[in-house]
Amino acid sequence: IAVLRVSGVDALTSLAALSREGAKPPKPRYAGVRKLLDPRTKQELDQALVLYFPGPNSFTGEDIVEYHCHGGVAIVNSVLEALGSCAGLRMAGPGEFT
């Protein structure tokens, strides 16, 4: 299992981009199963558990979406690449991640 965390104002936007059109986020602090799609091709990347933690009552104080993906290198890299294609997202720098 790999846990990918997106924190900040674009957290829910990233979830919408990687989900089928019209899909709603899971209820806050509850896990939901979601097919993750490449936002550019709509190709299925993985079936993952997704959790939403609204700010300011989250670990970072901001909105957070966690993607609990299968841990294979190819899957993790494809989900990271898909997240990287979302406007406003970037990888955490040293000391920024939890």
Helices and strands as residue ranges (DSSP letters): E 2-7, H 11-17, E 31-37, E 44-53, E 64-69, H 73-84
